[in-house]
Amino acid sequence: MGTEVPSCLEEPLSLLVLYLPERNNSCCVLAETLLLQCKWGERGYSAVVLSTSMVQYSAQQVYQSMGFRRVSERSPSLLASFLQFSVFYYRYAIPGSR
């Protein structure tokens, strides 16, 4: 597992999810919608890369349950590195993408 941010997208998209209740299946629906849009949208991306902090255990579980693989880990700043705080990057290769 590397420490560099994966660069598989020509044009990265940003999506910020502040909070979704765990009892609600909204986070899975949101991620599935993102994957479908990336696969069948105008550009037809071949992969999706998402990131989450090391303390967001539920997000990590959701990503892994949907088939995302953790591909990278890095500290966003020198202070974060000192505090041993990391951001994890997950990658999902879209099957049958154009």
C-alpha positions in Angstrom: 0.0 0.0 0.0 1.5 3.3 -1.1 1.5 6.6 0.5 0.7 8.6 -2.6 -2.8 9.8 -3.7 -4.0 7.6 -6.5 -4.2 9.4 -9.8 -6.5 7.2 -11.9 -9.0 9.9 -12.8 -8.3 12.5 -15.4 -10.8 14.9 -13.9 -11.4 14.2 -10.2 -14.9 14.7 -8.8 -15.5 15.8 -5.3 -18.3 14.6 -3.0 -18.4 15.6 0.6 -20.7 13.6 2.9 -20.9 15.1 6.4 -23.2 12.7 8.0 -25.6 9.9 7.1 -27.3 7.9 9.8 -25.9 4.3 9.9 -29.4 2.8 10.4 -30.4 4.4 7.1 -29.2 2.8 3.9 -28.6 6.3 2.3 -24.8 5.9 2.2 -25.0 2.7 0.2 -27.6 4.2 -2.2 -25.4 7.3 -2.6 -22.3 5.3 -3.4 -24.2 3.0 -5.8 -25.6 6.1 -7.6 -22.1 7.5 -7.8 -20.8 4.3 -9.3 -23.6 4.1 -11.9 -23.1 7.7 -12.9 -19.4 7.2 -13.3 -20.0 4.0 -15.4 -22.8 5.2 -17.6 -22.3 9.0 -17.6 -21.0 10.9 -20.6 -17.3 10.3 -19.8 -17.5 6.6 -18.7 -14.9 6.5 -16.0 -13.1 3.2 -15.5 -12.6 3.6 -11.7 -13.7 5.6 -8.7 -11.4 6.7 -5.8 -12.9 7.7 -2.5 -11.2 8.9 0.6 -12.1 8.9 4.3 -10.3 9.6 7.5 -8.9 6.8 9.7 -11.6 7.5 12.4 -14.6 7.0 10.0 -14.9 3.3 10.6 -18.5 3.1 9.2 -17.4 4.7 5.9 -14.5 2.2 5.7 -16.9 -0.7 6.2 -19.3 0.6 3.6 -16.6 1.1 1.0 -15.1 -2.4 1.6 -18.6 -4.1 1.6 -19.2 -2.5 -1.8 -16.0 -3.9 -3.3 -13.7 -0.9 -2.9 -10.0 -1.8 -2.1 -7.9 0.4 0.1 -5.0 1.5 -2.1 -3.3 4.3 -0.3 -2.8 6.1 3.0 -1.3 9.4 3.8 -1.3 12.2 6.3 -2.8 15.5 5.0 -0.3 17.7 6.9 2.8 17.7 9.0 0.7 18.1 12.1 -1.5 15.2 11.1 1.6 13.1 10.5 2.9 14.0 14.0 -0.5 13.0 15.5 -0.4 9.8 13.4 -3.7 10.8 11.6 -4.2 9.4 8.2 -6.6 9.6 5.2 -7.3 6.3 3.5 -8.0 6.1 -0.2 -10.2 3.4 -1.6 -10.5 2.4 -5.3 -13.3 0.6 -7.2 -12.6 -0.6 -10.7 -15.8 -0.3 -12.6 -16.5 -3.6 -14.4 -17.5 -3.3 -18.1 -16.7 0.4 -18.2 -16.2 1.9 -21.6 
